[in-house]
Amino acid sequence: MTDRTRIIFGNPIDEKTVRQAEASKNKFIKKYGDDSKADYRFAAEDIRTLDFMGAKKLVFSEKPEPLAENALIVGNIRMGFGHYRISMAMASCAKALGFTPYWLDLAGFEATGSKMIREQNDLYSLASRISQKSFLFNRLFWEPLNSEGFRQLSYNAKDQKNSELLVPILASLPKDVPYIATHVWPSQAAVHAGFTHVVNAIPDNWPMALHLSEGATHTVQTDFAYLGYKMMNGFAKTPLKGIPESQLRMVGRYVDHELLKDLEEDDKDRVARAGGAAPLRFLLTVGGAGAGYSQFLSMVKHLLTHVNAGRASVFINCGDHKDVLEKLRKDLAGTPMRCFVDDYEGLKSFAKSMKSERAEGLTAVCCGDIFEAVYATNLLMPRCDVLITKPSELAYYPIPKIFMKHIGGHEVYGAVCSQEAGDGTFECPDEKSMNAMIDRVIGDPDLFAHMCRRIDEMKAQGAYDGAYECVRLAAGTSR
C-alpha cells in the first residue's frame, strides 16, 4: 500500500502532520480493533426501493457471490442524505447505460473502518445541529471549519491515513471493477486497496483538500470547482502543485436518469401552473442531519397563507425524522395535513397521480427506511414546481430553487452556482428574506418561467449529464 499521507500530488507534508495522522489511525485501531487480517466476503441483496435501477446492496456473507459481469460499484457512506442522493444518481445512470449497480456503504459494516466513519459522522451531525442553535459556535468554529479547515492539505493527509482502515473491507472485491465513490473516504479506500478504475465524484462547488483522493479520477460539477482543484487554490499558505489533467474532469451536475428523461415536459407543466392553471407546488426537504427547523417552520407557516388562498400547495419530505413530523403536527395543529408515514407505495401512487390531477393543500412524507426517505424527494420533484432547500447537493438538480441559509460554509457556493446559472435564487438567510422570495416567485410568473427555460437550455447543453459521464469514466468509455 502506497503511503499517500507524506506526499499529495507532489506536495510534501510536514512531519508533525504525518505524526498526527498516524496517531489518529492508531487511536481508531486501539478503540475498535485491528482487522487488517480479516477476510470479509460479500453477497448481494436487492434494494426494494431502487428495484427499477436493478440496484443491489453488498453485504458481508459467509456464502459469497461473484459480481455480475456488467457490475459497477457505487462506494458511499451515510452522512446526512447528500451522499446517498448522489449515489442514487450514479446508480440510476449506470443502469441506463447498461450496468448492474452495486451499493457499497462503507459505514454499514461491523468493521474497524466502518466504526471509524460512524464516529466521525455522529460528530459532524451533532455539530451541524449545534451550529443552528448557537450563533457563537457557528461563527467561531463551524463556519471556519467547513470553509477553511477542511480546505487545508494537512486535513487530507490525516484522512488519507485514516482511510487505510477501510482497505480490509474491499480486499476480496475484484480490483478492475468500475467504481464510483460519492464521498472521499470510499474513494481513498479503493485507491489504497489497489482498485484501478476509481472515480471520485466531488459533491461541492467549494474546492477543499478534504475531497482529494490521489490515484482516482476526480470529477467536479462546475468550472469554478475545476479551476480550484486544478490549482489547489487556498489549500495551503504557499502555492501548491495542483491535480494533473489526467486525474481531473469537469463533467456537469450529478442527476438521475429518471429526472432527466421527461424534463422538458415537466417544465412545460410547471410554467402552465405558474401562469394560473393550478396552485404552484412547493417541495421542502428536511436534511439528513435534521438541522434548521426554526426557519423551516416559519416558511411553512408563511406558505400556508398562499395555500389557503389557492395560490400554492406544499409538500414536505421529513426524511426519516419522525420527530420533525411530530413537531410540525404540533406546531401546525388545526391545519389539514395529508401524511404518508412509512407508506412508500401510497406515496408512489400519489406522486404518479400528480401528473394529471390538481394537487392542493399540505402534504407531509416520513419514511423510516433510508432509501425511501431519500428517494421520496426524487418521486415528488418532477411533479413539483419549486424546491426550497439549503444549498447542498440539491443545488445542482433541475428544478427551480429557493435557497434557505446554508449549514456549513462549504455550501455557500452551491447557491452562488445556481444563481449564476439562472435556475435558483440567492440564499435567503432569515424569515423576512425567505417570505419575500416566496411571494416574489408566486407573484412573478415571468421570473419563474425564466428559471424553467434556463433548465431546459442547460439540459440541451449537457449540463446535467455528470452522472452519466462518471459512469463512462469508471468504465473507460468516456468520450
C-alpha positions in Angstrom: 0.0 0.0 0.0 1.4 3.4 -1.1 1.7 5.9 1.8 -0.4 8.8 0.4 0.0 10.8 3.6 3.5 12.1 3.2 3.2 13.4 -0.4 -0.1 14.5 -2.0 0.0 15.3 -5.7 3.7 16.1 -5.4 3.3 18.3 -2.4 5.3 17.1 0.7 3.5 17.0 4.1 5.4 18.2 7.2 6.4 15.6 9.8 4.2 17.0 12.5 1.1 16.5 10.4 2.3 13.0 9.4 2.7 12.0 13.1 -0.7 13.4 13.9 -2.2 11.3 11.0 -0.5 8.2 12.2 -1.7 8.9 15.8 -5.3 9.3 14.6 -5.2 5.9 12.8 -3.7 4.2 15.8 -6.4 5.7 18.0 -9.1 4.1 16.0 -7.3 0.8 15.9 -6.9 0.9 19.7 -10.6 1.8 20.1 -12.1 -0.6 17.6 -9.5 -3.3 17.0 -7.1 -4.3 14.2 -9.0 -6.1 11.4 -6.2 -5.9 8.8 -6.1 -9.7 8.6 -9.9 -10.2 8.4 -11.3 -12.0 5.3 -14.5 -10.1 4.5 -16.6 -11.6 1.7 -19.8 -10.3 0.0 -23.2 -11.3 -1.2 -25.8 -9.0 -2.8 -29.3 -8.1 -1.6 -31.9 -6.4 -3.7 -32.7 -2.8 -2.7 -36.5 -2.8 -2.9 -36.8 1.0 -3.1 -34.4 1.1 -6.1 -35.6 -2.1 -7.8 -36.2 -0.1 -11.0 -32.5 0.5 -11.2 -31.6 -3.1 -10.5 -29.5 -1.8 -7.6 -28.1 -4.4 -5.3 -26.6 -3.8 -1.8 -23.3 -5.5 -0.9 -23.4 -7.2 2.5 -20.9 -9.4 4.4 -21.7 -13.0 3.9 -20.3 -16.5 4.7 -21.7 -17.5 1.3 -20.0 -15.1 -1.1 -21.3 -14.4 -4.5 -19.5 -13.2 -7.6 -20.4 -9.8 -9.0 -22.3 -9.6 -12.3 -20.3 -9.4 -15.4 -21.5 -5.8 -16.0 -21.1 -4.7 -12.4 -20.4 -1.1 -11.3 -19.8 -0.4 -7.6 -21.1 2.8 -6.1 -19.0 3.4 -2.9 -20.6 5.7 -0.4 -21.4 6.5 3.2 -24.5 7.6 5.0 -23.6 11.2 6.0 -26.8 13.2 6.0 -28.8 12.4 2.8 -26.5 14.1 0.3 -24.0 11.3 -0.5 -26.8 8.8 -0.7 -28.7 11.0 -3.1 -25.7 11.4 -5.4 -25.1 7.6 -5.2 -28.7 7.1 -6.4 -28.0 9.4 -9.4 -24.9 7.3 -10.2 -26.8 4.0 -9.9 -29.6 5.3 -12.0 -27.3 6.4 -14.8 -25.3 3.2 -14.5 -28.5 1.2 -15.1 -29.4 3.5 -18.1 -26.0 2.8 -19.6 -26.3 -1.0 -19.2 -24.6 -1.7 -15.9 -25.7 -3.5 -12.7 -25.1 -1.0 -9.9 -23.9 -2.4 -6.6 -24.4 -0.3 -3.4 -21.4 -0.3 -1.1 -22.0 1.7 2.1 -18.6 1.6 3.9 -20.2 2.9 7.1 -22.7 0.0 7.3 -20.4 -2.9 8.4 -19.1 -4.2 11.7 -15.5 -3.4 10.7 -12.9 -1.1 12.2 -13.1 1.3 9.3 -16.9 1.4 9.4 -16.9 2.2 13.1 -14.3 5.0 12.4 -16.7 6.5 9.8 -19.7 6.3 12.1 -17.9 8.0 14.9 -16.9 10.9 12.7 -20.3 11.2 11.1 -22.0 11.3 14.5 -19.7 14.2 15.5 -20.4 16.0 12.2 -24.2 15.6 12.6 -24.1 16.8 16.2 -22.0 19.9 15.3 -24.3 20.7 12.4 -27.3 20.7 14.7 -25.5 22.8 17.3 -24.5 25.3 14.7 -28.2 26.1 14.1 -28.7 26.8 17.8 -25.6 28.6 18.8 -24.5 31.7 16.9 -21.1 31.8 18.5 -20.4 28.1 17.9 -21.4 28.6 14.2 -19.4 31.7 13.7 -16.2 30.8 15.6 -16.0 27.1 14.9 -18.4 25.5 12.4 -18.3 28.0 9.6 -14.5 28.4 9.7 -14.0 24.6 9.8 -16.3 23.9 6.9 -15.0 26.7 4.7 -11.3 26.8 5.6 -10.4 24.0 8.0 -11.4 21.2 5.6 -9.8 23.2 2.8 -6.2 22.6 4.1 -3.9 20.0 2.6 -3.0 18.9 6.1 -6.6 17.8 6.7 -6.4 15.5 3.6 -3.2 13.9 4.9 -4.9 12.8 8.1 -7.9 11.5 6.2 -5.6 9.5 3.9 -4.1 7.7 6.8 -7.5 7.0 8.5 -8.9 5.7 5.2 -6.3 2.9 5.2 -8.5 1.3 7.9 -11.1 0.7 5.2 -8.9 -1.4 3.0 -9.8 -4.8 4.6 -13.4 -4.3 3.7 -12.6 -4.0 0.0 -9.8 -6.7 -0.1 -11.9 -9.5 -1.6 -13.6 -7.5 -4.4 -12.2 -7.5 -8.0 -9.8 -4.6 -8.4 -10.7 -3.8 -12.1 -14.5 -3.3 -11.5 -15.7 0.2 -12.4 -16.0 2.1 -9.1 -17.6 5.4 -8.4 -17.2 7.0 -4.9 -19.6 9.7 -3.8 -17.6 10.6 -0.7 -13.8 10.9 -0.5 -13.4 8.0 2.1 -14.7 5.3 -0.2 -12.5 6.7 -3.0 -9.4 6.8 -0.8 -10.2 3.3 0.4 -10.5 1.9 -3.1 -7.2 3.6 -4.2 -5.4 2.2 -1.2 -6.9 -1.3 -1.9 -5.5 -1.2 -5.4 -8.6 -0.6 -7.5 -7.8 0.6 -11.0 -11.0 2.3 -12.2 -11.9 4.7 -9.4 -13.9 7.9 -9.9 -14.0 10.3 -7.0 -17.3 12.3 -7.5 -16.7 15.5 -5.6 -20.1 16.8 -4.3 -19.5 20.5 -3.5 -18.7 23.6 -5.5 -16.3 25.0 -2.9 -12.8 23.4 -3.5 -11.4 21.7 -0.4 -8.4 19.4 0.2 -10.9 17.2 2.1 -12.1 15.8 -1.2 -8.7 14.8 -2.6 -8.1 11.1 -3.4 -4.9 10.9 -5.4 -5.0 7.9 -7.8 -8.6 8.4 -8.6 -10.2 10.5 -11.4 -11.7 13.5 -9.7 -14.9 14.8 -11.2 -16.5 18.2 -10.4 -19.8 19.7 -11.4 -18.7 23.2 -12.3 -15.9 25.2 -13.9 -15.4 27.1 -10.7 -14.6 23.8 -8.9 -12.4 22.7 -11.8 -10.1 25.7 -11.5 -10.0 25.5 -7.7 -8.8 21.9 -7.8 -6.6 22.3 -10.8 -4.6 24.9 -8.9 -5.4 23.6 -5.3 -6.2 27.3 -4.7 -6.0 28.1 -1.0 -5.2 24.6 0.2 -2.0 25.9 1.9 -0.3 29.2 2.7 2.1 28.8 -0.2 1.2 27.8 -3.8 0.9 24.1 -4.5 1.1 21.7 -7.4 -2.4 21.0 -8.4 -4.3 18.0 -9.7 -2.9 16.9 -13.1 -5.4 16.8 -16.0 -5.3 13.0 -16.1 -7.0 12.9 -12.7 -9.5 15.8 -13.0 -12.6 16.2 -15.2 -15.5 18.7 -15.2 -18.4 16.5 -16.0 -21.5 18.5 -15.1 -24.2 18.1 -12.5 -24.9 14.7 -11.0 -28.6 14.0 -11.8 -30.7 10.8 -12.0 -31.7 9.4 -15.4 -35.4 9.4 -14.2 -35.3 13.1 -13.5 -33.9 13.9 -17.0 -35.8 11.8 -19.4 -39.0 13.9 -19.3 -37.6 17.1 -18.0 -38.8 19.4 -20.8 -42.4 18.1 -20.4 -42.2 18.6 -16.7 -41.0 22.2 -17.2 -44.0 22.9 -19.6 -46.3 21.7 -16.8 -44.5 24.0 -14.3 -44.9 27.1 -16.5 -48.6 26.3 -17.0 -49.2 26.1 -13.3 -47.3 29.3 -12.7 -49.5 31.0 -15.3 -52.5 30.3 -13.2 -53.6 26.8 -14.3 -53.2 25.4 -10.8 -51.5 26.2 -7.4 -47.7 26.4 -7.6 -46.3 23.4 -5.9 -43.5 23.9 -3.3 -41.3 20.9 -2.2 -39.5 21.3 1.0 -36.8 18.9 2.3 -35.5 18.2 5.8 -31.8 17.2 5.6 -30.3 14.1 7.0 -28.8 15.9 9.9 -32.2 17.4 10.8 -30.9 20.9 11.3 -32.6 24.2 10.6 -36.1 23.6 12.0 -36.8 27.1 13.2 -36.5 28.7 9.7 -38.3 25.7 8.2 -41.3 26.1 10.4 -41.6 29.9 9.8 -41.6 29.5 6.0 -44.2 26.7 6.2 -46.5 29.0 8.1 -46.0 31.7 5.5 -46.6 29.3 2.6 -49.9 28.3 4.3 -51.2 31.8 3.7 -50.8 31.1 0.0 -52.2 27.6 0.3 -55.3 29.0 1.9 -55.7 31.5 -0.9 -55.3 28.8 -3.6 -52.0 30.1 -4.9 -49.8 27.3 -3.6 -49.6 23.7 -2.4 -46.9 22.4 -0.2 -45.1 19.1 0.0 -42.7 18.3 2.9 -40.3 15.4 2.9 -39.3 15.0 6.6 -36.9 12.2 5.5 -36.6 9.7 8.3 -37.0 12.3 11.0 -40.3 11.3 12.7 -39.5 13.8 15.4 -39.7 16.6 12.8 -43.0 15.4 11.6 -44.4 15.3 15.1 -43.1 18.8 15.7 -44.9 20.0 12.6 -48.1 18.3 13.6 -47.9 20.0 17.0 -46.9 23.5 15.7 -49.5 23.4 12.9 -52.3 22.0 14.9 -55.6 22.6 13.2 -54.1 22.7 9.7 -55.3 19.8 7.5 -52.2 17.7 6.5 -52.1 14.7 4.2 -49.5 12.4 5.6 -47.6 9.4 4.1 -45.8 7.8 7.1 -44.0 4.6 6.1 -46.4 4.4 3.2 -44.0 4.5 0.3 -46.3 2.6 -2.1 -49.0 5.1 -1.3 -46.6 7.9 -2.0 -45.6 6.4 -5.3 -49.2 6.2 -6.4 -49.9 9.8 -5.2 -46.9 11.2 -7.0 -47.9 9.5 -10.2 -51.5 11.0 -9.9 -50.0 14.5 -9.6 -49.1 14.4 -13.2 -52.7 14.8 -14.3 -54.6 15.8 -11.2 -54.8 19.0 -9.3 -52.7 18.9 -6.1 -53.8 21.2 -3.2 -53.2 21.7 0.5 -50.3 20.5 2.7 -48.7 17.0 2.3 -46.0 15.5 4.6 -43.9 12.5 4.0 -41.8 10.5 6.5 -40.2 7.1 5.9 -38.1 5.2 8.4 -36.2 3.3 5.6 -33.2 5.4 4.5 -33.6 4.6 0.8 -37.3 5.6 0.9 -36.6 8.7 2.9 -34.0 10.0 0.4 -35.8 8.9 -2.8 -39.2 10.4 -1.7 -37.8 13.8 -2.8 -37.0 12.3 -6.3 -40.5 10.9 -6.6 -42.0 14.3 -5.9 -39.5 16.5 -7.7 -40.8 16.1 -11.3 -44.3 16.8 -10.2 -43.4 19.9 -8.1 -42.5 23.4 -9.3 -40.2 25.0 -6.7 -37.7 23.2 -4.4 -36.9 25.0 -1.1 -33.6 23.6 0.2 -30.3 24.6 1.8 -27.7 24.9 -1.0 -26.3 21.4 -0.6 -26.3 18.6 -3.2 -29.8 19.6 -4.3 -28.5 22.9 -5.5 -27.5 21.2 -8.8 -30.8 19.5 -9.5 -33.0 20.5 -12.5 -35.9 22.3 -10.7 -36.4 26.0 -9.8 -34.9 26.5 -6.4 -35.3 28.9 -3.4 -32.3 28.6 -1.1 -32.5 28.6 2.7 -29.5 29.6 4.7 -26.5 27.2 4.3 -25.4 24.8 7.1 -21.6 24.8 6.8 -19.6 27.3 4.8 -18.8 24.8 2.1 -22.4 25.0 0.9 -22.3 28.8 0.1 -21.1 28.3 -3.4 -23.8 25.9 -4.3 -26.3 28.8 -4.1 -23.9 31.0 -6.0 -23.6 28.5 -8.8 -27.4 28.1 -9.1 -28.0 31.8 -9.1 -25.4 32.4 -11.8 -26.9 29.5 -13.9 -30.3 31.1 -13.6 -32.2 28.1 -12.1 -32.2 29.2 -8.5 -32.2 32.2 -6.1 -29.6 33.6 -3.8 -29.6 32.5 -0.2 -32.5 33.7 2.0 -30.9 33.6 5.4 -33.8 34.8 7.6 -37.6 34.7 7.8 -38.1 38.1 6.1 -36.0 37.4 3.1 -37.4 33.9 2.7 -41.0 35.1 2.8 -40.3 37.9 0.4 -38.7 35.4 -2.1 -41.7 33.0 -1.8 -44.0 35.9 -2.5 -41.9 37.0 -5.5 -41.8 33.6 -7.1 -45.6 33.1 -6.7 -46.4 36.7 -7.9 -43.9 36.8 -10.8 -44.6 34.1 -13.4 -42.1 35.6 -15.8 -39.3 35.1 -13.3 -40.4 31.5 -12.8 -40.6 30.8 -16.5 -37.1 32.2 -16.9 -35.8 29.6 -14.4 -37.6 26.8 -16.3 -36.2 28.0 -19.7 -32.7 28.0 -18.2 -33.1 24.4 -17.0 -34.2 23.3 -20.5 -31.2 25.2 -22.0 -28.8 23.6 -19.6 -30.1 20.1 -20.3 -29.6 20.7 -24.0 -26.0 21.8 -23.3 -25.4 18.6 -21.3 -25.0 20.4 -18.0 -26.9 17.7 -16.1 -25.0 14.8 -17.6 -22.4 14.5 -14.9 -23.6 11.1 -13.5 -23.6 9.6 -17.0 -20.1 10.8 -17.5 -18.9 9.4 -14.2 -20.2 6.0 -15.3 -18.4 6.3 -18.6 -15.1 7.4 -16.9 -15.3 4.5 -14.4 -16.0 2.0 -17.3 -13.3 3.5 -19.5 -15.7 4.5 -22.2 -15.7 8.3 -21.8 -15.7 10.3 -25.0 
